[in-house]
Amino acid sequence: MSRRPFPHRGRRLLATAAALALVATGCSAADRALMGAPICADASAAPTPVRFSPGQVVLMAPLVGSTLPTGPVPGWDDVVSAASTVTTAAAVHADGTVSVVGSNQGGLLGSGSEQPQGITIPQPVVGITDAVSVHAAAGALLVVRGDGTVVAWGDSFITDGGKRRDRSGAGRDADQPTPQQVPGVERIVDIPGGALNVLALRSDGRVTGWGINLVDSLGDPDGTAVRTLREPPGATSLANAGGAAVTATGAGQVCAWGNNVHGLLGVEPTGGQTTRPVRVADLDRIVQVAGGSDFALALDEDGVVRAWGRGATGTLGDGDMEQHSSAIPLEVAGLPPIARVAAAGFTAFAIDRDGGLWAWGSSLTIRGLIDAPASEPTQLALPGPVQTVVDSLALLDGPGSTDGEDGAQDGRAGGAAGRPG
């Protein structure tokens, strides 16, 4: 058994001492609430990788700067994983190869060129033959390979593991227009999308992160370079919810750390931030989490979805379109039993057990299907049952879809380590 630097009791004593010190120095009520919030229980579980059967990808909203129409993407009918930035989409095919479509903004076509270019027919990304999944985060596209390492292209700050190429501060770093391995990153099973940094779930239930750490979502130490967080242990699902990192644990609890200005840490009064994972109250038997722009979703064993955080444009599914926040996870009414949740920007998604896709919040990522934001869940019309949603892409069931092989879990079985948006 590995030794922990601080046992549970020691961490509680340290937290208590820190809280008393903050009181003495006149800290805010929000800071005091965070220091007194319950810590997450130790959990020894590790994530079960989620694998999807080959199916057709549907583009639900136009890519910026591209003339690719919404609807089924040509040549993407054998896809097992897909992701997109606002300009470029990428897919992993059943044979482990990767292809891209859209605009070359930031070198995201992975062709070796940084010249402006747009394509509407997917082209292969040369040199990748063992891809398991693809993800979009912080201006880069990242591919998890069969051995758990990660290759990436796009923003070089991300592809280089959080290191700046231009240390003078006088100019912007060059883009990385071809895939390169991200140094120090290994044993990865999932990378949820994020705007400022990368959070990656490891096969041992720990979290690796790199990128901008303004809100402490990368934990300690401060800085931008690749690090594997000491806590929390036993993560089975991971979400990058903008201002905070959120995990589901093997104990069925939800842990969060980072910024609490919108209540993402489940602590009232809202405000403050912390690198210490705290338990989000009123959430038990959780099997998956997902995160958007400062809001989060949690799915429990019964197929019930709860939302908390920032409620802009209806993201909490509570019927309120105005700007508001909730630190209390609220059950999203009007949904059938759900098998999987996802989020992208200010849009929330839920996939029911028959493959029906439901959405609420902003219509930006689904404007090919719906014209206006929705404050409550609305079922979307797609040409077949949905396995998963990532960004503006939906992966449909393929012919003869079956459960995952080699210990992997089927994507619509309430799995924990899929690709939450």
VOGU-3710 file (C-alpha; in Angstrom, 3 decimals, decimal comma):
1> msrrpfphrg> 0,000/0,000/0,000  1,389/3,413/-0,947  2,045/5,924/1,793  0,101/9,166/1,736  1,903/12,387/2,716  -1,036/13,356/4,967  -3,526/10,894/6,428  -7,175/11,902/6,574  -6,958/13,057/10,170  -3,856/15,120/9,441
11> rrllataaal> -5,538/16,898/6,563  -8,521/17,759/8,752  -6,207/19,239/11,391  -4,371/21,265/8,764  -7,659/22,507/7,299  -8,908/23,521/10,735  -5,679/25,366/11,508  -5,774/27,145/8,163  -9,403/28,136/8,711  -8,573/29,632/12,121
21> alvatgcsaa> -5,675/31,535/10,586  -7,939/32,944/7,878  -10,496/34,057/10,458  -7,759/35,835/12,340  -6,633/37,724/9,241  -10,141/38,842/8,318  -10,807/36,663/5,286  -14,188/36,629/3,556  -17,123/34,449/4,558  -16,722/32,550/1,272
31> dralmgapic> -13,089/31,728/2,087  -14,030/30,549/5,548  -16,799/28,361/4,116  -14,374/26,717/1,698  -11,858/25,980/4,422  -14,561/24,361/6,523  -16,123/22,365/3,686  -16,013/18,560/3,977  -13,140/16,831/2,254  -13,614/13,937/-0,136
41> adasaaptpv> -13,375/10,428/1,241  -10,546/8,233/0,043  -11,596/5,904/-2,769  -9,538/3,179/-4,362  -11,554/2,708/-7,561  -10,139/3,338/-11,016  -12,093/4,314/-14,130  -13,381/1,744/-16,585  -12,602/3,112/-20,061  -15,707/3,715/-22,156
51> rfspgqvvlm> -15,591/2,619/-25,767  -18,158/3,387/-28,445  -19,029/1,180/-31,381  -18,267/2,512/-34,881  -21,016/4,843/-36,022  -21,929/7,943/-38,040  -20,970/11,427/-36,818  -23,545/14,201/-37,198  -22,521/17,872/-37,155  -25,172/19,772/-35,171
61> aplvgstlpt> -23,894/23,339/-35,744  -21,711/24,916/-38,449  -17,965/25,149/-37,872  -16,765/28,766/-37,903  -15,074/29,633/-41,188  -16,166/26,401/-42,868  -18,758/25,672/-45,536  -19,261/22,109/-44,292  -23,044/21,714/-43,924  -24,676/20,416/-40,786
71> gpvpgwddvv> -25,840/16,813/-40,812  -23,968/13,525/-41,317  -20,275/14,192/-42,022  -19,139/12,485/-45,279  -16,718/9,616/-44,657  -17,351/9,565/-40,914  -19,522/6,469/-40,716  -16,972/4,250/-38,906  -16,067/6,618/-36,079  -15,485/5,578/-32,452
81> saastvttaa> -14,573/9,025/-31,053  -14,957/12,623/-32,216  -14,289/16,145/-30,964  -14,318/19,694/-32,278  -13,123/23,206/-31,655  -15,224/26,065/-33,020  -13,379/25,785/-36,361  -12,189/22,186/-36,743  -13,504/18,680/-36,098  -11,548/15,450/-35,680
91> avhadgtvsv> -12,519/11,793/-35,571  -10,933/8,472/-34,629  -11,868/5,645/-36,989  -12,340/2,026/-36,056  -8,875/1,172/-37,409  -7,129/3,656/-35,088  -6,485/6,341/-37,699  -7,540/9,989/-37,328  -9,042/12,421/-39,821  -9,966/16,115/-39,634
101> vgsnqggllg> -12,297/18,544/-41,381  -12,942/22,293/-41,227  -10,514/25,196/-40,951  -6,748/25,220/-40,377  -7,012/27,906/-37,698  -3,974/27,453/-35,449  -2,682/24,522/-37,478  -5,572/22,346/-36,311  -5,749/20,340/-39,528  -2,479/18,735/-38,425
111> sgseqpqgit> -1,075/18,844/-41,949  2,216/20,567/-41,141  1,050/23,892/-42,568  -0,108/26,983/-40,701  -1,494/28,601/-43,849  -5,213/29,434/-43,911  -7,098/26,546/-45,452  -10,556/25,024/-45,250  -11,674/21,541/-46,216  -15,115/19,971/-46,355
121> ipqpvvgitd> -13,976/16,406/-47,071  -12,139/14,808/-44,116  -8,416/14,282/-44,633  -6,161/11,935/-42,630  -3,745/13,107/-39,958  -0,487/11,425/-40,946  1,405/9,290/-38,456  -1,364/8,167/-36,083  -2,461/4,549/-36,349  -3,176/3,554/-32,743
131> avsvhaaaga> -5,656/6,229/-31,625  -8,291/5,356/-29,038  -10,014/8,725/-28,617  -9,717/12,367/-29,664  -10,405/15,472/-27,578  -10,410/19,262/-27,967  -9,075/21,487/-25,197  -7,481/24,918/-24,886  -6,892/25,489/-28,601  -5,474/22,048/-29,342
141> llvvrgdgtv> -6,629/18,653/-30,533  -5,363/15,755/-28,416  -5,369/12,042/-29,222  -5,125/9,332/-26,578  -3,158/6,418/-27,965  -3,502/2,745/-27,138  -0,609/2,888/-24,666  -2,137/5,804/-22,707  0,202/8,485/-24,038  -1,121/11,622/-25,740
151> vawgdsfitd> -0,200/13,309/-29,008  -1,456/16,795/-29,785  -1,369/19,581/-32,344  -2,549/23,197/-32,423  -1,611/25,595/-29,626  2,031/24,810/-28,789  1,557/25,868/-25,167  -0,653/22,797/-24,805  1,294/20,461/-27,094  4,499/21,275/-25,171
161> ggkrrdrsga> 2,958/20,417/-21,821  2,340/23,951/-20,547  5,723/25,390/-21,528  6,105/28,630/-23,469  8,285/28,658/-26,563  8,552/32,444/-26,549  9,881/33,274/-23,088  10,398/36,953/-23,900  6,694/37,734/-23,606  7,031/39,849/-26,743
171> grdadqptpq> 4,945/37,705/-29,017  2,590/34,785/-29,429  3,971/31,253/-29,397  4,043/29,493/-32,735  1,423/26,841/-33,361  2,312/23,154/-33,586  0,830/22,091/-36,956  1,777/18,397/-36,736  1,075/15,872/-33,964  3,709/15,552/-31,272
181> qvpgverivd> 3,746/13,598/-28,029  2,933/15,669/-24,941  5,867/15,151/-22,550  5,218/13,676/-19,110  1,650/12,571/-19,860  0,858/8,867/-19,540  -1,800/6,326/-18,509  -4,598/8,570/-19,839  -8,121/7,258/-20,461  -10,111/10,495/-20,898
191> ipggalnvla> -9,654/14,232/-21,524  -12,761/16,382/-21,036  -12,881/19,616/-23,004  -11,618/22,816/-21,376  -11,052/26,411/-22,488  -7,891/27,355/-20,578  -6,154/24,129/-19,618  -6,145/20,359/-19,947  -7,382/17,972/-17,283  -6,838/14,298/-18,032
201> lrsdgrvtgw> -8,122/11,226/-16,193  -5,556/8,486/-15,621  -6,140/4,744/-15,500  -5,224/4,740/-11,788  -7,987/7,223/-10,902  -5,706/10,240/-10,540  -5,802/13,482/-12,544  -3,029/14,988/-14,687  -3,243/18,633/-15,714  -1,382/21,422/-17,485
211> ginlvdslgd> -2,047/24,891/-18,889  -3,392/28,069/-17,296  -4,012/27,709/-13,558  -5,628/31,028/-12,628  -8,489/29,369/-10,721  -6,446/26,595/-9,036  -8,135/23,825/-11,041  -4,692/22,323/-11,698  -4,060/22,067/-7,963  -0,629/22,548/-6,410
221> pdgtavrtlr> 1,995/23,629/-7,177  1,210/26,871/-8,943  2,399/27,021/-12,536  1,470/25,738/-15,965  3,612/22,618/-16,480  2,346/19,025/-16,496  1,647/17,650/-13,040  -0,318/14,745/-11,590  -2,443/15,851/-8,662  -1,944/14,090/-5,347
231> eppgatslan> -5,668/14,343/-4,652  -8,400/13,318/-5,100  -7,840/9,570/-5,283  -10,232/7,136/-6,918  -11,709/9,360/-9,645  -13,893/7,425/-12,097  -15,223/10,373/-14,128  -13,786/13,845/-14,724  -15,213/17,168/-15,918  -13,478/20,441/-16,714
241> aggaavtatg> -16,243/22,868/-15,788  -14,490/26,120/-16,642  -13,755/27,533/-13,208  -13,415/24,191/-11,449  -12,475/20,551/-11,849  -15,198/18,053/-10,916  -14,860/14,296/-10,407  -17,086/11,383/-9,549  -15,363/8,876/-7,276  -15,584/5,137/-6,810
251> agqvcawgnn> -17,575/5,845/-3,654  -20,288/7,537/-5,745  -19,449/10,975/-4,371  -18,611/14,162/-6,280  -15,465/16,160/-5,528  -14,561/19,605/-6,862  -11,760/22,130/-6,572  -10,956/25,466/-8,163  -13,162/28,569/-8,228  -16,478/28,761/-6,357
261> vhgllgvept> -17,765/32,088/-7,686  -20,723/30,274/-9,313  -21,056/27,619/-6,613  -19,321/24,827/-8,549  -17,750/23,533/-5,342  -21,201/23,230/-3,785  -20,287/25,621/-0,980  -22,276/28,627/0,237  -21,771/31,540/0,335  -20,316/31,399/-3,160
271> ggqttrpvrv> -16,905/32,869/-3,939  -13,286/32,089/-3,225  -11,202/29,262/-4,633  -9,140/26,349/-3,368  -6,780/23,611/-4,546  -8,254/21,289/-1,906  -10,899/18,886/-3,273  -14,150/19,295/-1,345  -17,197/17,102/-1,437  -20,256/18,495/-3,213
281> adldrivqva> -23,191/17,863/-0,884  -26,455/16,133/-1,806  -24,859/13,957/-4,482  -24,620/10,187/-3,944  -24,400/7,093/-6,156  -23,040/9,245/-8,989  -21,672/7,379/-12,019  -20,717/10,254/-14,346  -20,088/14,003/-14,347  -19,874/16,538/-17,181
291> ggsdfalald> -18,975/20,213/-17,286  -19,642/23,260/-19,444  -18,913/26,963/-18,987  -19,016/27,234/-15,186  -21,779/24,671/-14,671  -21,714/20,926/-14,021  -23,961/17,894/-14,411  -24,065/14,697/-12,372  -25,778/11,443/-13,372  -26,755/8,913/-10,723
301> edgvvrawgr> -27,376/5,161/-10,869  -31,115/5,685/-11,383  -30,626/7,834/-14,467  -31,444/11,111/-12,679  -29,536/14,252/-13,747  -28,651/17,131/-11,419  -27,127/20,472/-12,393  -25,399/23,234/-10,444  -23,180/26,265/-10,992  -23,855/29,085/-13,443
311> gatgtlgdgd> -27,392/29,235/-14,787  -26,889/31,517/-17,812  -29,220/30,878/-20,791  -30,988/28,029/-19,017  -27,988/25,732/-18,384  -29,416/24,441/-15,097  -32,632/23,289/-16,781  -34,665/24,983/-14,066  -36,794/27,164/-16,352  -34,766/30,306/-15,578
321> meqhssaipl> -33,010/32,011/-18,512  -31,607/34,867/-16,426  -28,081/35,030/-15,036  -28,090/33,168/-11,710  -26,105/30,538/-9,830  -26,836/27,569/-7,599  -24,396/25,850/-5,253  -27,074/23,222/-4,618  -27,351/20,503/-7,283  -30,864/20,714/-8,738
331> evaglppiar> -32,668/17,795/-10,330  -33,360/18,468/-14,007  -37,066/17,777/-14,463  -38,734/16,529/-17,616  -36,175/13,854/-18,528  -36,671/10,091/-18,926  -34,069/7,810/-17,281  -30,714/8,940/-18,644  -27,694/6,852/-19,649  -25,142/9,608/-20,333
341> vaaagftafa> -24,648/13,355/-19,876  -22,473/15,883/-21,697  -21,968/19,635/-21,891  -20,423/22,119/-24,296  -20,173/25,828/-23,584  -23,573/26,865/-22,228  -25,397/23,806/-23,581  -26,272/20,723/-21,533  -27,020/17,312/-23,036  -28,564/14,069/-21,814
351> idrdgglwaw> -28,872/10,804/-23,726  -31,718/8,558/-22,639  -31,541/4,787/-22,488  -33,071/4,469/-25,943  -30,499/6,792/-27,518  -32,732/9,863/-27,587  -30,844/13,157/-27,279  -32,110/15,926/-24,987  -30,647/19,424/-24,665  -31,174/22,638/-22,736
361> gssltirgli> -29,375/25,957/-22,443  -27,731/27,798/-25,338  -28,509/26,809/-28,922  -25,050/27,758/-30,266  -23,706/24,184/-30,396  -26,950/22,796/-31,829  -28,189/25,620/-34,034  -28,533/23,237/-36,953  -31,316/21,530/-34,967  -32,905/24,244/-32,800
371> dapaseptql> -33,288/27,993/-33,232  -33,428/29,393/-29,703  -32,092/28,675/-26,210  -34,172/26,347/-24,031  -34,607/26,698/-20,281  -35,909/23,133/-19,947  -34,947/19,851/-21,667  -35,987/19,555/-25,316  -35,635/16,372/-27,368  -33,650/16,814/-30,575
381> alpgpvqtvv> -34,409/15,060/-33,857  -31,445/13,085/-35,181  -31,306/10,344/-37,835  -30,678/7,560/-35,327  -29,996/6,671/-31,669  -27,102/8,590/-30,110  -24,163/7,020/-28,282  -22,452/10,211/-27,122  -22,195/13,953/-27,756  -18,990/15,982/-27,784
391> dslalldgpg> -19,091/19,696/-28,529  -21,261/20,113/-31,664  -20,867/16,482/-32,743  -23,191/13,543/-32,088  -22,002/9,961/-32,562  -24,863/7,728/-33,646  -25,235/3,996/-33,052  -23,618/1,873/-35,719  -24,962/-1,365/-37,204  -24,877/-4,164/-34,644
401> stdgedgaqd> -23,709/-1,966/-31,757  -22,498/-4,052/-28,791  -20,941/-3,532/-25,403  -17,276/-2,637/-25,240  -14,601/-5,297/-25,427  -11,418/-6,005/-23,476  -12,790/-4,686/-20,207  -14,127/-1,461/-21,676  -17,640/-0,320/-20,864  -20,399/0,386/-23,367
411> graggaagrp> -20,846/4,132/-23,793  -24,580/4,143/-22,965  -24,338/2,043/-19,800  -23,931/4,968/-17,444  -20,162/4,630/-17,761  -17,799/6,868/-15,926  -14,750/7,443/-18,062  -16,192/8,485/-21,383  -15,874/11,924/-22,927  -17,959/14,406/-20,993
421> g> -17,969/17,736/-22,757
//
